[in-house]
């Protein structure tokens, strides 16, 4: 199996951060000098280089230098998460939470020490995330439900996969709803299931998911080497798994807790 991640150059990222902060500081001085030239003549500038940063921490407003650092740290941590393709090896909901925490400036200060510390635990984190993803997908496969009937009062929940994972089954995962939102194709269980199939088979997860291809082609049916899906307006999605991957899912009940390292995922961790 191919390596899952490629190492970004931490030293280069840190140098970029320092250069960014230095230039922002120079820009602030230059901006003040420009303002000082025209304010005695009741002049004003028709631009604003402050970028609207207005962070607050524990009830206090942060200085411009602190705001600039938080901003560039958010960019770098987001770049690292994307570079290490963590979205492929985490539940969609967990990955969404991770991205949200970065967007909300909740990540630590970026420096070589913190970055190297993050890299040092990344391998075990990825294995743990893979294990959680696959176990969660399996649990949803054997416990998930779908709706029958029409209208709010006539819809009844039913469950397939009553004796392990069947070849054909239905789950109510709202794929149709999200595939018809023009601004945001939100990941659903279907995307997690696709990840789990590739991981169980020891293969690299593709950059474009099956559902993303369907969305781009405006199709409600699609298939890859592991499954065929049909998305219905009722919020139900119909799945057909190939026999090999179905058998691998059905063996999971005896292997929970040791999935990650047993499927041959390789991670490169560098100093």
NUMIVEX-169899 format. One line per field, with one value per residue: residue number from 1; z, x, y of N, C-alpha, C in turn. Coordinates in nm, 2 decimals, always signed. Atoms other than C-alpha are relative to their C-alpha. Layout:
// NUMIVEX-169899
num: [NUM ...]
nZ: [Z ...]
nX: [X ...]
nY: [Y ...]
caZ: [Z ...]
caX: [X ...]
caY: [Y ...]
cZ: [Z ...]
cX: [X ...]
cY: [Y ...]
//
This chain:
// NUMIVEX-169899
num: [1 2 3 4 5 6 7 8 9 10 11 12 13 14 15 16 17 18 19 20 21 22 23 24 25 26 27 28 29 30 31 32 33 34 35 36 37 38 39 40 41 42 43 44 45 46 47 48 49 50 51 52 53 54 55 56 57 58 59 60 61 62 63 64 65 66 67 68 69 70 71 72 73 74 75 76 77 78 79 80 81 82 83 84 85 86 87 88 89 90 91 92 93 94 95 96 97 98 99 100 101 102 103 104 105 106 107 108 109 110 111 112 113 114 115 116 117 118 119 120 121 122 123 124 125 126 127 128 129 130 131 132 133 134 135 136 137 138 139 140 141 142 143 144 145 146 147 148 149 150 151 152 153 154 155 156 157 158 159 160 161 162 163 164 165 166 167 168 169 170 171 172 173 174 175 176 177 178 179 180 181 182 183 184 185 186 187 188 189 190 191 192 193 194 195 196 197 198 199 200 201 202 203 204 205 206 207 208 209 210 211 212 213 214 215 216 217 218 219 220 221 222 223 224 225 226 227 228 229 230 231 232 233 234 235 236 237 238 239 240 241 242 243 244 245 246 247 248 249 250 251 252 253 254 255 256 257 258 259 260 261 262 263 264 265 266 267 268 269 270 271]
nZ: [+0.00 +0.01 -0.12 -0.01 -0.03 +0.05 -0.11 +0.03 -0.06 -0.12 -0.01 +0.10 -0.04 -0.11 +0.06 +0.07 -0.11 -0.05 +0.10 +0.01 -0.11 +0.02 +0.10 -0.05 -0.09 +0.09 +0.06 -0.10 -0.01 +0.12 +0.00 -0.09 +0.06 +0.11 -0.07 -0.07 +0.11 +0.05 -0.10 -0.03 +0.11 -0.01 +0.09 -0.04 +0.10 +0.04 -0.02 -0.14 +0.01 -0.13 +0.02 -0.09 -0.11 -0.13 -0.08 -0.15 -0.08 -0.15 -0.02 +0.03 +0.14 +0.03 +0.08 +0.14 +0.02 -0.04 +0.10 +0.12 -0.03 +0.00 +0.13 +0.07 -0.05 +0.05 +0.13 +0.00 -0.05 +0.11 +0.11 -0.04 -0.01 +0.14 +0.06 -0.06 +0.05 -0.11 +0.03 +0.06 -0.09 -0.11 +0.02 +0.06 -0.11 -0.08 +0.08 -0.01 -0.13 +0.00 +0.08 -0.07 -0.11 +0.06 +0.05 -0.12 -0.06 -0.13 +0.01 -0.07 +0.08 +0.09 -0.01 +0.03 -0.11 +0.00 +0.12 -0.01 -0.10 +0.07 +0.09 -0.08 -0.03 +0.11 +0.05 -0.09 +0.02 +0.13 -0.02 -0.09 +0.08 +0.09 -0.07 -0.03 +0.12 +0.05 -0.10 +0.00 +0.12 -0.02 -0.09 +0.07 +0.10 -0.06 -0.08 +0.07 +0.04 +0.11 -0.02 +0.10 +0.00 +0.04 -0.10 -0.13 -0.09 +0.05 +0.01 -0.10 +0.00 +0.01 +0.00 +0.08 -0.06 -0.13 -0.03 +0.06 +0.12 +0.12 +0.13 +0.03 -0.12 +0.01 -0.12 +0.01 -0.04 +0.05 +0.11 +0.10 -0.05 +0.01 +0.14 +0.07 -0.05 +0.10 -0.06 -0.09 +0.00 -0.13 -0.01 -0.07 -0.02 +0.12 +0.01 -0.10 +0.05 +0.11 -0.06 -0.07 +0.10 +0.05 -0.11 -0.02 +0.11 +0.00 +0.12 -0.02 +0.02 +0.11 -0.04 +0.03 -0.04 +0.09 +0.00 +0.06 +0.14 +0.03 -0.02 +0.11 +0.12 -0.02 +0.00 -0.13 -0.01 +0.02 -0.06 +0.01 +0.00 -0.12 -0.02 +0.09 -0.08 +0.06 -0.09 +0.02 -0.06 -0.13 -0.09 -0.01 +0.11 +0.02 +0.02 +0.04 -0.02 +0.06 -0.10 -0.07 -0.10 -0.10 -0.09 -0.09 -0.10 -0.09 -0.09 -0.10 -0.13 -0.07 +0.01 -0.05 -0.09 +0.06 +0.14 +0.07 +0.04 +0.07 +0.14 +0.08 +0.02 -0.03 -0.02 -0.01 -0.10 +0.02 -0.10]
nX: [+0.08 -0.08 +0.00 +0.12 -0.02 -0.13 -0.04 -0.02 -0.13 +0.04 -0.09 +0.05 +0.12 -0.02 -0.06 +0.11 +0.08 -0.08 -0.01 +0.14 +0.02 -0.09 +0.06 +0.12 -0.05 -0.05 +0.11 +0.07 -0.08 +0.02 +0.14 +0.00 -0.07 +0.08 +0.11 -0.06 -0.03 +0.12 +0.09 +0.00 +0.07 +0.14 +0.01 +0.02 -0.03 +0.12 -0.02 -0.02 -0.08 +0.00 +0.06 +0.12 -0.03 +0.05 +0.00 +0.00 -0.04 +0.02 +0.05 -0.09 -0.03 -0.14 -0.07 +0.00 -0.10 +0.06 +0.10 -0.07 -0.05 +0.11 +0.05 -0.09 +0.00 +0.12 -0.03 -0.10 +0.06 +0.09 -0.08 -0.06 +0.11 +0.03 -0.12 +0.00 +0.12 +0.07 +0.14 +0.02 -0.02 +0.08 +0.15 +0.02 +0.04 -0.12 -0.09 +0.06 -0.03 -0.14 -0.01 +0.07 -0.09 -0.11 +0.07 +0.04 -0.12 -0.02 -0.12 -0.11 -0.09 -0.08 -0.14 -0.06 +0.02 +0.14 +0.03 -0.07 +0.07 +0.12 -0.04 -0.05 +0.11 +0.10 +0.01 +0.09 +0.13 +0.06 +0.05 +0.12 +0.11 +0.04 +0.07 +0.13 +0.08 +0.05 +0.09 +0.12 +0.07 +0.05 +0.11 +0.11 +0.05 +0.08 +0.11 +0.06 +0.13 +0.05 +0.14 +0.09 +0.12 +0.00 +0.06 -0.06 +0.07 +0.00 -0.14 -0.04 -0.14 -0.03 -0.14 -0.05 -0.12 +0.04 -0.09 -0.12 +0.02 +0.05 -0.05 +0.08 +0.07 +0.05 -0.02 +0.05 -0.12 +0.02 -0.09 +0.08 +0.01 -0.13 -0.04 +0.08 -0.03 -0.10 -0.12 -0.08 +0.03 -0.05 -0.02 +0.09 -0.04 -0.04 -0.14 -0.07 +0.00 -0.10 -0.13 -0.02 -0.03 -0.14 -0.10 +0.00 -0.06 -0.14 -0.03 +0.00 +0.12 -0.01 +0.03 +0.13 +0.09 +0.10 +0.11 -0.04 +0.01 +0.15 +0.04 -0.06 +0.07 +0.15 +0.05 +0.04 -0.05 -0.15 -0.06 -0.15 -0.04 +0.05 +0.14 +0.09 +0.10 +0.11 +0.05 +0.14 +0.06 +0.06 -0.12 -0.07 -0.10 -0.01 -0.14 -0.03 -0.15 -0.05 +0.00 -0.13 -0.01 +0.11 -0.06 -0.10 +0.08 +0.05 -0.10 -0.04 +0.04 -0.11 -0.12 +0.00 -0.11 -0.13 +0.02 -0.09 -0.13 +0.01 +0.04 -0.12 -0.02 -0.13 -0.01 -0.14 -0.02 -0.14 -0.04]
nY: [-0.12 -0.12 -0.08 -0.08 -0.14 -0.06 -0.10 -0.14 -0.04 -0.08 -0.11 -0.10 -0.06 -0.09 -0.12 -0.08 -0.06 -0.11 -0.10 -0.06 -0.09 -0.12 -0.09 -0.06 -0.10 -0.11 -0.06 -0.08 -0.13 -0.08 -0.05 -0.12 -0.11 -0.05 -0.07 -0.12 -0.10 -0.07 -0.04 -0.14 -0.08 +0.05 +0.11 +0.14 +0.10 +0.08 +0.15 +0.04 +0.12 +0.07 +0.13 +0.03 +0.08 -0.05 +0.12 -0.02 +0.12 -0.02 -0.13 -0.11 -0.01 +0.03 -0.10 +0.03 +0.11 +0.13 +0.03 +0.04 +0.14 +0.09 +0.01 +0.08 +0.13 +0.07 +0.04 +0.11 +0.12 +0.05 +0.05 +0.13 +0.10 +0.03 +0.07 +0.14 +0.07 +0.06 +0.02 +0.13 +0.10 -0.03 -0.02 -0.14 -0.09 -0.03 -0.08 -0.13 -0.06 -0.04 -0.12 -0.11 -0.04 -0.08 -0.13 -0.09 -0.04 +0.08 +0.08 -0.07 -0.09 +0.08 -0.02 +0.13 +0.09 +0.05 +0.08 +0.13 +0.08 +0.04 +0.10 +0.11 +0.08 +0.01 +0.13 +0.07 -0.07 +0.04 +0.14 -0.01 -0.06 +0.11 +0.10 -0.06 -0.01 +0.12 +0.06 -0.08 +0.03 +0.14 -0.01 -0.06 +0.10 +0.11 -0.06 -0.11 +0.02 -0.08 -0.03 +0.04 -0.08 -0.14 -0.09 +0.00 +0.09 +0.14 +0.05 +0.10 +0.04 +0.15 +0.03 +0.12 +0.05 +0.06 +0.11 -0.04 -0.09 +0.06 -0.05 -0.11 -0.06 -0.14 -0.08 -0.14 -0.09 -0.13 -0.04 -0.08 -0.14 -0.07 +0.00 -0.11 -0.13 -0.05 -0.06 +0.08 +0.15 +0.05 +0.15 +0.08 +0.14 +0.06 -0.03 +0.08 +0.14 +0.01 +0.00 +0.12 +0.11 -0.01 +0.03 +0.14 +0.07 -0.04 -0.08 -0.15 -0.06 -0.09 -0.14 -0.03 +0.10 +0.04 -0.09 -0.12 +0.02 +0.00 -0.14 -0.08 +0.05 -0.01 +0.14 +0.06 +0.13 +0.01 +0.12 +0.02 +0.14 +0.06 -0.01 -0.08 -0.07 -0.07 -0.10 -0.03 -0.12 +0.04 -0.01 +0.13 +0.04 +0.15 +0.05 +0.14 +0.03 +0.12 +0.11 +0.00 -0.10 +0.04 +0.10 -0.06 -0.07 +0.10 +0.05 -0.11 +0.02 +0.07 -0.07 -0.14 -0.04 +0.02 -0.01 -0.09 +0.05 +0.12 -0.02 -0.04 -0.14 -0.04 -0.14 -0.05 -0.10 -0.05 -0.10]
caZ: [+0.00 -0.08 +0.20 +0.32 +0.40 +0.27 +0.52 +0.49 +0.57 +0.93 +0.92 +0.60 +0.74 +1.05 +0.85 +0.64 +0.97 +1.10 +0.77 +0.75 +1.10 +1.02 +0.71 +0.88 +1.14 +0.87 +0.70 +1.02 +1.05 +0.69 +0.73 +1.03 +0.84 +0.54 +0.77 +0.95 +0.61 +0.54 +0.87 +0.94 +0.62 +0.73 +0.49 +0.51 +0.33 +0.13 +0.24 +0.56 +0.60 +0.95 +0.80 +1.06 +1.31 +1.65 +1.86 +2.23 +2.48 +2.84 +2.80 +2.67 +2.33 +2.17 +2.03 +1.66 +1.68 +1.86 +1.61 +1.32 +1.49 +1.55 +1.19 +1.04 +1.28 +1.17 +0.81 +0.89 +1.10 +0.83 +0.57 +0.78 +0.84 +0.46 +0.37 +0.60 +0.44 +0.78 +0.64 +0.46 +0.78 +1.02 +1.06 +0.86 +1.18 +1.37 +1.08 +1.07 +1.44 +1.38 +1.10 +1.31 +1.60 +1.37 +1.21 +1.56 +1.64 +1.91 +1.79 +1.98 +1.87 +1.57 +1.63 +1.55 +1.90 +1.88 +1.52 +1.59 +1.90 +1.68 +1.42 +1.69 +1.78 +1.44 +1.35 +1.66 +1.61 +1.25 +1.35 +1.63 +1.39 +1.14 +1.40 +1.52 +1.17 +1.07 +1.40 +1.38 +1.02 +1.11 +1.40 +1.18 +0.91 +1.16 +1.36 +1.11 +1.00 +0.70 +0.66 +0.48 +0.38 +0.28 +0.49 +0.84 +1.00 +0.78 +0.79 +0.98 +1.08 +0.97 +0.99 +0.74 +0.81 +1.09 +1.07 +0.99 +0.68 +0.39 +0.02 -0.03 +0.24 +0.29 +0.53 +0.59 +0.57 +0.39 +0.09 -0.14 +0.07 +0.08 -0.29 -0.38 -0.18 -0.43 -0.18 +0.03 -0.04 +0.32 +0.39 +0.52 +0.63 +0.27 +0.26 +0.58 +0.43 +0.12 +0.33 +0.54 +0.22 +0.09 +0.43 +0.49 +0.15 +0.23 -0.06 -0.08 -0.05 -0.36 -0.35 -0.51 -0.34 -0.51 -0.40 -0.51 -0.86 -0.86 -0.74 -1.02 -1.28 -1.14 -1.09 -0.82 -0.89 -0.88 -0.81 -0.75 -0.70 -0.36 -0.39 -0.59 -0.44 -0.54 -0.37 -0.32 -0.24 +0.06 +0.24 +0.20 +0.01 -0.13 -0.11 -0.28 -0.16 -0.34 -0.17 -0.08 +0.11 +0.27 +0.41 +0.55 +0.73 +0.87 +1.02 +1.22 +1.52 +1.61 +1.53 +1.69 +1.88 +1.65 +1.31 +1.23 +1.23 +1.09 +0.76 +0.65 +0.67 +0.65 +0.78 +0.74 +1.05 +1.02 +1.27]
caX: [+0.00 +0.12 +0.22 -0.07 +0.10 +0.39 +0.59 +0.55 +0.88 +0.82 +1.13 +1.01 +0.67 +0.81 +1.04 +0.74 +0.55 +0.83 +0.87 +0.49 +0.49 +0.79 +0.63 +0.30 +0.49 +0.66 +0.33 +0.17 +0.46 +0.43 +0.05 +0.10 +0.35 +0.12 -0.17 +0.06 +0.13 -0.23 -0.41 -0.28 -0.46 -0.79 -0.71 -0.81 -0.72 -0.98 -0.85 -0.80 -0.51 -0.61 -0.80 -1.07 -0.89 -1.06 -0.98 -1.07 -0.92 -1.05 -1.23 -0.93 -0.87 -0.55 -0.28 -0.23 +0.09 -0.11 -0.39 -0.15 +0.01 -0.32 -0.42 -0.10 -0.11 -0.46 -0.34 -0.04 -0.23 -0.50 -0.23 -0.07 -0.41 -0.48 -0.12 -0.15 -0.49 -0.64 -0.99 -0.95 -0.88 -1.13 -1.51 -1.65 -1.80 -1.47 -1.28 -1.54 -1.49 -1.11 -1.14 -1.39 -1.14 -0.87 -1.11 -1.20 -0.83 -0.82 -0.50 -0.17 +0.09 +0.27 +0.64 +0.89 +0.85 +0.47 +0.47 +0.73 +0.53 +0.22 +0.40 +0.54 +0.19 +0.03 +0.10 -0.08 -0.36 -0.41 -0.43 -0.68 -0.88 -0.89 -1.00 -1.28 -1.39 -1.42 -1.58 -1.83 -1.91 -1.96 -2.19 -2.40 -2.43 -2.57 -2.79 -2.88 -3.24 -3.44 -3.79 -4.08 -4.41 -4.50 -4.57 -4.48 -4.75 -4.70 -4.32 -4.20 -3.84 -3.71 -3.38 -3.19 -2.87 -3.03 -2.77 -2.45 -2.40 -2.61 -2.52 -2.81 -2.94 -3.10 -3.00 -3.17 -2.86 -3.01 -2.78 -3.05 -3.09 -2.72 -2.67 -2.93 -2.77 -2.58 -2.35 -2.24 -2.22 -2.20 -2.04 -2.26 -2.24 -2.20 -1.86 -1.75 -1.85 -1.65 -1.34 -1.39 -1.40 -1.07 -0.90 -1.02 -0.89 -0.55 -0.58 -0.53 -0.84 -0.91 -0.92 -1.26 -1.54 -1.80 -2.07 -1.87 -1.85 -2.23 -2.28 -2.06 -2.24 -2.59 -2.65 -2.83 -2.67 -2.30 -2.06 -1.69 -1.50 -1.66 -2.02 -2.31 -2.55 -2.88 -2.99 -3.36 -3.57 -3.71 -3.37 -3.29 -2.98 -2.97 -2.64 -2.50 -2.16 -1.94 -1.90 -1.53 -1.57 -1.90 -1.71 -1.44 -1.71 -1.86 -1.53 -1.50 -1.68 -1.38 -1.12 -1.23 -0.95 -0.67 -0.80 -0.57 -0.23 -0.36 -0.48 -0.13 -0.16 +0.18 +0.26 +0.58 +0.68 +0.98 +1.17]
caY: [+0.00 +0.35 +0.58 +0.79 +1.12 +1.34 +1.54 +1.92 +2.10 +2.23 +2.45 +2.62 +2.67 +2.83 +3.06 +3.16 +3.24 +3.46 +3.64 +3.70 +3.85 +4.07 +4.20 +4.26 +4.46 +4.67 +4.72 +4.85 +5.11 +5.21 +5.25 +5.48 +5.68 +5.72 +5.83 +6.08 +6.25 +6.35 +6.37 +6.72 +6.83 +6.66 +6.38 +6.01 +5.69 +5.50 +5.16 +4.96 +4.71 +4.60 +4.30 +4.33 +4.12 +4.16 +3.86 +3.84 +3.60 +3.57 +3.90 +4.10 +4.24 +4.11 +4.33 +4.35 +4.13 +3.86 +3.88 +3.84 +3.53 +3.37 +3.43 +3.28 +2.99 +2.90 +2.90 +2.67 +2.42 +2.40 +2.34 +2.06 +1.88 +1.90 +1.79 +1.48 +1.40 +1.34 +1.38 +1.05 +0.86 +1.01 +1.00 +1.29 +1.43 +1.41 +1.57 +1.85 +1.91 +1.93 +2.18 +2.39 +2.40 +2.53 +2.79 +2.91 +2.96 +2.69 +2.53 +2.59 +2.84 +2.70 +2.66 +2.37 +2.22 +2.20 +2.08 +1.81 +1.70 +1.68 +1.47 +1.24 +1.12 +1.14 +0.78 +0.64 +0.90 +0.79 +0.42 +0.51 +0.72 +0.43 +0.19 +0.42 +0.49 +0.13 +0.01 +0.30 +0.22 -0.15 -0.06 +0.17 -0.11 -0.36 -0.11 +0.16 +0.20 +0.34 +0.48 +0.33 +0.49 +0.84 +1.15 +1.23 +1.01 +0.70 +0.67 +0.37 +0.28 -0.06 -0.23 -0.45 -0.63 -0.84 -1.12 -0.94 -0.72 -0.82 -0.79 -0.55 -0.31 +0.03 +0.31 +0.65 +0.88 +1.18 +1.17 +1.31 +1.62 +1.70 +1.62 +1.89 +2.17 +2.38 +2.54 +2.25 +1.87 +1.76 +1.42 +1.15 +0.79 +0.70 +0.87 +0.70 +0.36 +0.43 +0.51 +0.20 -0.02 +0.11 +0.09 -0.27 -0.36 -0.19 +0.05 +0.43 +0.63 +0.83 +1.21 +1.23 +1.03 +0.83 +1.07 +1.37 +1.22 +1.16 +1.52 +1.66 +1.44 +1.51 +1.14 +0.95 +0.62 +0.53 +0.26 +0.18 -0.14 -0.20 -0.10 +0.04 +0.30 +0.44 +0.76 +0.82 +1.13 +0.95 +1.01 +0.64 +0.52 +0.16 -0.02 -0.33 -0.45 -0.68 -1.02 -0.97 -0.65 -0.77 -1.07 -0.84 -0.63 -0.94 -1.05 -0.72 -0.84 -1.06 -0.80 -0.48 -0.31 -0.42 -0.31 -0.02 -0.19 -0.51 -0.36 -0.25 +0.12 +0.28 +0.62 +0.82 +1.01 +1.24 +1.45]
cZ: [+0.00 +0.13 -0.01 +0.00 -0.05 +0.10 -0.06 +0.07 +0.12 +0.01 -0.10 +0.04 +0.11 -0.05 -0.07 +0.11 +0.05 -0.10 -0.02 +0.12 -0.01 -0.10 +0.04 +0.09 -0.08 -0.07 +0.09 +0.01 -0.12 -0.01 +0.09 -0.06 -0.11 +0.06 +0.05 -0.11 -0.03 +0.11 +0.04 -0.10 -0.01 -0.11 +0.06 -0.11 -0.03 +0.01 +0.15 -0.01 +0.13 -0.01 +0.09 +0.11 +0.13 +0.09 +0.15 +0.07 +0.15 +0.02 -0.04 -0.15 -0.03 -0.08 -0.14 -0.03 +0.03 -0.10 -0.12 +0.02 +0.00 -0.15 -0.08 +0.05 -0.05 -0.15 -0.01 +0.05 -0.10 -0.11 +0.04 +0.00 -0.15 -0.06 +0.05 -0.03 +0.12 -0.02 -0.06 +0.11 +0.13 -0.04 -0.05 +0.11 +0.09 -0.08 -0.01 +0.13 +0.00 -0.08 +0.07 +0.11 -0.05 -0.05 +0.12 +0.08 +0.14 +0.00 +0.07 -0.09 -0.09 +0.02 -0.02 +0.11 +0.00 -0.12 +0.01 +0.10 -0.07 -0.10 +0.07 +0.04 -0.11 -0.04 +0.09 -0.02 -0.12 +0.02 +0.09 -0.08 -0.10 +0.07 +0.04 -0.12 -0.04 +0.10 -0.01 -0.13 +0.01 +0.09 -0.07 -0.11 +0.07 +0.09 -0.07 -0.05 -0.13 +0.02 -0.12 +0.00 -0.04 +0.10 +0.14 +0.09 -0.04 -0.01 +0.12 -0.01 -0.01 -0.01 -0.09 +0.08 +0.14 +0.04 -0.07 -0.11 -0.12 -0.13 -0.04 +0.13 -0.03 +0.13 -0.03 +0.04 -0.07 -0.12 -0.10 +0.03 -0.02 -0.15 -0.08 +0.06 -0.09 +0.07 +0.08 -0.01 +0.13 +0.00 +0.09 +0.03 -0.12 -0.03 +0.10 -0.04 -0.11 +0.06 +0.06 -0.10 -0.05 +0.11 +0.03 -0.11 -0.01 -0.12 +0.04 -0.03 -0.10 +0.05 -0.02 +0.04 -0.10 -0.01 -0.06 -0.16 -0.05 +0.00 -0.12 -0.13 +0.01 -0.01 +0.14 +0.02 -0.03 +0.06 -0.01 +0.02 +0.12 +0.01 -0.11 +0.09 -0.09 +0.11 -0.03 +0.07 +0.14 +0.12 +0.01 -0.12 +0.00 -0.03 -0.05 +0.01 -0.08 +0.11 +0.08 +0.12 +0.10 +0.10 +0.10 +0.11 +0.10 +0.09 +0.11 +0.14 +0.08 +0.00 +0.05 +0.10 -0.06 -0.16 -0.07 -0.05 -0.08 -0.15 -0.09 -0.03 +0.03 +0.01 +0.02 +0.11 +0.00 +0.12 -0.04]
cX: [+0.09 +0.00 -0.11 +0.03 +0.14 +0.03 +0.01 +0.13 -0.03 +0.09 -0.04 -0.12 +0.02 +0.07 -0.10 -0.08 +0.08 +0.01 -0.14 -0.02 +0.09 -0.06 -0.13 +0.03 +0.05 -0.12 -0.08 +0.07 -0.02 -0.14 -0.01 +0.07 -0.08 -0.12 +0.05 +0.02 -0.12 -0.10 +0.01 -0.08 -0.15 -0.02 -0.03 +0.03 -0.13 +0.02 +0.03 +0.09 -0.01 -0.07 -0.11 +0.03 -0.04 -0.02 -0.02 +0.03 -0.02 -0.04 +0.09 +0.02 +0.15 +0.07 +0.01 +0.10 -0.06 -0.10 +0.06 +0.06 -0.11 -0.05 +0.10 +0.01 -0.12 +0.03 +0.10 -0.06 -0.10 +0.08 +0.06 -0.11 -0.03 +0.12 +0.00 -0.13 -0.08 -0.15 -0.03 +0.00 -0.07 -0.15 -0.02 -0.04 +0.12 +0.09 -0.06 +0.02 +0.15 +0.02 -0.07 +0.09 +0.11 -0.06 -0.03 +0.13 +0.03 +0.12 +0.11 +0.08 +0.08 +0.15 +0.06 -0.03 -0.14 -0.03 +0.07 -0.08 -0.13 +0.03 +0.04 -0.12 -0.10 -0.02 -0.10 -0.14 -0.07 -0.05 -0.13 -0.12 -0.06 -0.08 -0.14 -0.09 -0.06 -0.10 -0.13 -0.08 -0.07 -0.13 -0.12 -0.06 -0.09 -0.11 -0.08 -0.14 -0.03 -0.15 -0.08 -0.13 +0.02 -0.06 +0.05 -0.07 +0.01 +0.14 +0.03 +0.15 +0.01 +0.15 +0.03 +0.13 -0.02 +0.09 +0.13 -0.03 -0.04 +0.07 -0.07 -0.07 -0.03 +0.03 -0.06 +0.11 -0.01 +0.09 -0.07 +0.00 +0.13 +0.05 -0.08 +0.02 +0.12 +0.13 +0.09 -0.04 +0.06 +0.03 -0.10 +0.06 +0.06 +0.15 +0.08 +0.01 +0.10 +0.14 +0.03 +0.03 +0.14 +0.10 +0.00 +0.07 +0.15 +0.04 -0.01 -0.14 +0.01 -0.03 -0.14 -0.09 -0.10 -0.12 +0.03 -0.01 -0.15 -0.05 +0.04 -0.08 -0.15 -0.07 -0.04 +0.03 +0.15 +0.06 +0.15 +0.03 -0.05 -0.15 -0.07 -0.10 -0.10 -0.06 -0.15 -0.05 -0.05 +0.10 +0.07 +0.10 +0.00 +0.14 +0.01 +0.15 +0.05 +0.03 +0.13 +0.00 -0.11 +0.06 +0.10 -0.08 -0.05 +0.10 +0.04 -0.03 +0.10 +0.13 +0.00 +0.11 +0.14 -0.01 +0.11 +0.13 -0.01 -0.04 +0.11 +0.01 +0.14 +0.00 +0.14 +0.00 +0.14 +0.03 -0.03]
cY: [+0.12 +0.07 +0.10 +0.15 +0.04 +0.11 +0.14 +0.04 +0.10 +0.12 +0.11 +0.07 +0.11 +0.13 +0.09 +0.08 +0.13 +0.12 +0.07 +0.10 +0.12 +0.10 +0.07 +0.12 +0.13 +0.07 +0.09 +0.14 +0.08 +0.06 +0.12 +0.12 +0.07 +0.09 +0.13 +0.11 +0.09 +0.04 +0.15 +0.09 -0.06 -0.11 -0.14 -0.09 -0.08 -0.15 -0.03 -0.13 -0.08 -0.14 -0.04 -0.09 +0.06 -0.11 +0.04 -0.13 +0.03 +0.15 +0.12 +0.01 -0.03 +0.11 -0.05 -0.11 -0.14 -0.05 -0.06 -0.14 -0.10 -0.03 -0.10 -0.14 -0.08 -0.05 -0.13 -0.13 -0.06 -0.07 -0.14 -0.11 -0.04 -0.08 -0.15 -0.07 -0.07 -0.02 -0.13 -0.11 +0.03 +0.00 +0.14 +0.10 +0.04 +0.10 +0.14 +0.07 +0.06 +0.13 +0.12 +0.05 +0.09 +0.14 +0.09 +0.03 -0.07 -0.09 +0.07 +0.08 -0.09 +0.04 -0.14 -0.10 -0.06 -0.08 -0.14 -0.09 -0.06 -0.12 -0.13 -0.09 -0.02 -0.14 -0.08 +0.06 -0.05 -0.15 +0.00 +0.05 -0.11 -0.10 +0.05 +0.01 -0.13 -0.07 +0.08 -0.03 -0.14 +0.01 +0.06 -0.10 -0.10 +0.06 +0.11 -0.04 +0.08 +0.02 -0.06 +0.09 +0.14 +0.09 -0.02 -0.11 -0.15 -0.06 -0.09 -0.04 -0.15 -0.02 -0.12 -0.04 -0.06 -0.11 +0.03 +0.10 -0.08 +0.05 +0.13 +0.05 +0.15 +0.07 +0.14 +0.10 +0.14 +0.05 +0.09 +0.14 +0.07 +0.01 +0.11 +0.13 +0.05 +0.05 -0.09 -0.15 -0.06 -0.15 -0.06 -0.13 -0.07 +0.02 -0.08 -0.15 -0.02 -0.01 -0.13 -0.12 +0.00 -0.04 -0.15 -0.08 +0.04 +0.08 +0.15 +0.05 +0.11 +0.15 +0.04 -0.12 -0.04 +0.10 +0.14 -0.01 +0.00 +0.14 +0.08 -0.04 +0.01 -0.13 -0.04 -0.14 +0.00 -0.12 +0.01 -0.14 -0.07 -0.01 +0.08 +0.06 +0.06 +0.09 +0.04 +0.12 -0.02 +0.02 -0.13 -0.01 -0.16 -0.03 -0.14 -0.01 -0.12 -0.11 +0.01 +0.10 -0.03 -0.10 +0.07 +0.08 -0.10 -0.07 +0.10 -0.03 -0.08 +0.07 +0.14 +0.02 -0.03 +0.01 +0.08 -0.06 -0.13 +0.01 +0.05 +0.14 +0.04 +0.15 +0.04 +0.11 +0.05 +0.09 +0.14]
//
